[in-house]
Structures are given as C-alpha cells and as structure tokens.
Amino acid sequence: MPPLDIAILGCGSRGRGYAKIAASLGGRYRITAAVDPVETRTAFVADLAGPDVRVFADADSFFHAGKLADVLIIATQDQDHFGHATAALCAGYDILLEKPAAESIERCRELDGLARTLGRRVALCFVLRYTPFYRAVKDVVDAGSLGRVVTIRASEGVEPFHQAHSFVRGHWRNSETSTPMIVAKCSHDADLLCWLSGSAAKTVTSHGALDWFTGERAPDGAPARCTDGCPAAGECIYDSHRYLGDRRRWLGMVMDHAEEADDERILEFLRSSPWGRCVYRCDNDVVDHQVVAAEMENGVTATLTMTAFDCGRTLEIHGTKASLRGGTPLNEAGAPELWLRHHHDGRVEPIPLPEVDAQGYAGHGGGDFGLVDSLDRMFRGPDAIEPGLDGFAGHELAFEAELSRIEGGEARRVNRA
Ligand SMILES: NC(=O)c1ccc[n+]([C@@H]2O[C@H](COP(=O)([O-])OP(=O)(O)OC[C@H]3O[C@@H](n4cnc5c(N)ncnc54)[C@H](O)[C@@H]3O)[C@@H](O)[C@H]2O)c1
C-alpha cells in the first residue's frame, strides 16, 4: 500500500504533535505540505517531512495550489475550523479536523451536509476513542458483557492548573473568541456518551457557572500579573512562576522555543503574555463546573459532570448483566483502572489495560498516537468512515447542553434538523 499523503494546516501545538507521530510511523504517511504564518512552525514540520514538502504561510495560497494530499489535517484555532474545512472540502480533501468542527451547531450541520453532498469524509480529533482505556471500554460494551446498556455516568476533572492554563488565561477562556467549555473541552465526553451508548441524544438539560476564577475571589492585594509581586504567591496554586518549575513543559504548547528557553526568557514571556496573568483578573467567561443530563434516542440515560477541581476522567456504565467502572487516572501511580462487576454473582473482574507511556496532556494517554496510527484505515479501505462529519451527534449534544445551561436548565430537544 502506498503511503497516505497528508498536509497540515495549522502547525501549532496540535499540528506539530500529529506531524511528529506521522513521521515516526515509518513509510505509512508522507507529509506533503505544511501551512502556518509562523515560519519556525512550518520549518519544524518541514524538517520531519521529505525534501519535496511544500510550505505555505497562509491558507489561501495553499488552497490555490491544488490538491496536494489525500487527507488534510486542520489544526488551526476553533474559530477558523469552519472556513478552513469548507475550503478544504471544495478543494477535494478528506479531512482530519480538530474539534470543535465549528463554533455553532448550525455550521456543524452545514459542514456535515457539504461533506455528504461531495462524498468526502471528515473525522474529528476525538483522541480519547483511540486510547487503550476507552478502546477497552468499547470492546466490553460491544462484546455484550454488560447486557443491555441502560445508564452511563461520566465525569471529567480538568485539574485546577490545567483549567487556569487553557480556560482562564489561555486560548479557550472566552466563549466569544473560541467555544463554550462544554464544546471546547467536553466535546470529547459528549462524543463518548454517544459512541458508548450507540445512540444520538434525544433531550438534554444542563446547569453550570463560572464560580472561582473571577475578580471577587482575588486575594487581597493581588496584582494583575504574578510577576508584579503578589502577597499570596506562597499559597496560590496558580502562581505563574510554576512555569519555571513543575509546570515548565506546559509552556511548549503556547510559547515558541520553550524547550530551549532559559529562566530569564520565560520570565519575560510571563511578564507580557496571557500566561503570566493573575487567574482572578483575566477576561475569561467559560464555566469551571457544569453538569449535563441526557436521554438518548435508544432510551439510555447519561450524565456528565465537568469540574475544574478534580483530575482525570471517571466512567460507570450499568447494564442488565453487569456494571463497568473505571477511570483515568485513578490510582496513585496515575494509571487507568477498569473493573467489571457481574450482577449474577457479584464477582468483580479487573479488565487488563495495556501500558502507555505517560505523555499526559500532550499525548492524551496514548490517544494522539492511536488517532494518527488509525488515519490510513479511517480514510481508505474496507473500514473507512462514511462520508459526512463523523462525531456530529456528540457535537449536537454539547451545543444543545450549552443552550440549556444558558436558559437556566430548560430541557432541549436535540437533533431537530
Ligand atoms: N483533540 C484534542 O484533544 C485537542 C486538544 C487541544 C486542542 N485542540 C484543538 O486543536 C486546535 C489547535 O490547538 P493548538 O493548541 O494546536 O493551538 P495553536 O494556537 O498552538 O495552533 C494553531 C496554529 O494555527 C496557526 N494559524 C493561524 N491562522 C492560520 C491560517 N490562516 N492558516 C494556517 N495556520 C494558521 C497558528 O499560527 C498556530 O500555529 C484548536 O481548535 C483546539 O481547540 C484539540
């Protein structure tokens, strides 16, 4: 089989991560083009690709160059996805699109319709589906070991510093400039509810708010930036000086050349970038806790709790024969765990999980690797996905949940197209 040709539009943190994995899978993928206005980022991808790689500083010139790959990976920021994806579909590409597919459900629907009309495949980067943990969950469900699935309970603990990094100081802090939390972060979880129940949602309700990361919670005398000298620095878990120590690797996602930067350069970055700001004095509006309750089309009931103040995901799936319980990570070693409890005799059986190296956030517990490793099968051959927007049902659930939250918990009918 010849290699699958891929082009990368948006060579930021995600785009470079996918490029690195593709390049490591010797001979199965060929990177033919890299597109990004920041020259050092395209240079990074071009170095991983062969000598024939084409480099573009903007999306327009890339799309004018004709079709340069089988699959286009779109890893630009949330608000650019719809425009880049529609241009890519019209230019003849199948797409691996970073989530969310678009900033509104109407635009997701439009994208789905366009892809179907043109007979093109759009896969979303739902990396959790490709982790050994969720793969094992799906295998147990598909094998029928739970009997008929009746109830799903899921939770996502973002972890306080991660919340501050991405959703208070960072790219996804404001729903006007990106998308609401339940879409930006929890579209993974909404997708999992649909994927594991085998159904789209029928109705959904939701509650949630921004509670902690607001001006009124600021410690007395806290300045606008941690680098201005804060009297509460000693006990503040969000002190941005942690980027010089235990949170240093997080800078790689937002600061060019962070890996080589010395302390002085990092301090300079903290004095001028959003990541040095006091978490109680930012322009954030996305929630730090939210609950969602859904009734699926097939009768399964599902709930999801998102909170900034826990770490990792937990999951319970209750069926007529057995219950599955687990989480990632759960134990002190940070490893995921999964158990099956048989209703018939009360026996509890651990489900073995393959080990993944601990790449944490960057690697999504093996999901980034699993996604890229699956790309060729996803886009060609007998197991290729259907034309259209794969994962649309989860986006519908998430967008309707946000509307319910804004309306004070009013029940929303999903899938009213
Ligand atoms: N699947 C996941 O689990 C996951 C995790 C984190 C982020 N994301 C999503 O991935 C996307 C990218 O996130 P990121 O952290 O890599 O962001 P990033 O800001 O590091 O990368 C975006 C890149 O797009 C480039 N860009 C901007 N305009 C462009 C244009 N017109 N043409 C080409 N390139 C352009 C920027 O220069 C930047 O390098 C976001 O939509 C985000 O929500 C997904």
The ligand as a Gaussian input file, in Angstrom:
#p B3LYP/6-31G(d) Opt

LIG

0 1
 N       -8.182000      16.932000      20.192000
 C       -7.791000      17.430000      21.344000
 O       -7.797000      16.763000      22.349000
 C       -7.332000      18.854000      21.417000
 C       -6.504000      19.292000      22.458000
 C       -6.081000      20.623000      22.458000
 C       -6.511000      21.470000      21.445000
 N       -7.360000      21.025000      20.482000
 C       -7.825000      21.900000      19.380000
 O       -6.783000      21.944000      18.419000
 C       -6.784000      23.223000      17.758000
 C       -5.376000      23.793000      17.762000
 O       -4.937000      23.943000      19.094000
 P       -3.399000      24.265000      19.403000
 O       -3.227000      24.143000      20.862000
 O       -2.529000      23.494000      18.478000
 O       -3.363000      25.822000      19.006000
 P       -2.128000      26.657000      18.469000
 O       -2.522000      28.085000      18.640000
 O       -0.874000      26.154000      19.082000
 O       -2.082000      26.294000      16.902000
 C       -2.854000      26.928000      15.911000
 C       -1.928000      27.241000      14.751000
 O       -2.672000      27.753000      13.652000
 C       -1.881000      28.739000      13.025000
 N       -2.722000      29.567000      12.162000
 C       -3.499000      30.626000      12.496000
 N       -4.129000      31.099000      11.393000
 C       -3.755000      30.297000      10.364000
 C       -4.063000      30.276000       8.978000
 N       -4.912000      31.144000       8.428000
 N       -3.513000      29.323000       8.197000
 C       -2.654000      28.408000       8.728000
 N       -2.324000      28.389000      10.038000
 C       -2.867000      29.324000      10.847000
 C       -1.243000      29.493000      14.174000
 O       -0.111000      30.233000      13.765000
 C       -0.894000      28.333000      15.092000
 O        0.422000      27.854000      14.839000
 C       -7.814000      24.068000      18.473000
 O       -9.010000      24.104000      17.730000
 C       -8.063000      23.341000      19.778000
 O       -9.371000      23.514000      20.295000
 C       -7.750000      19.742000      20.448000

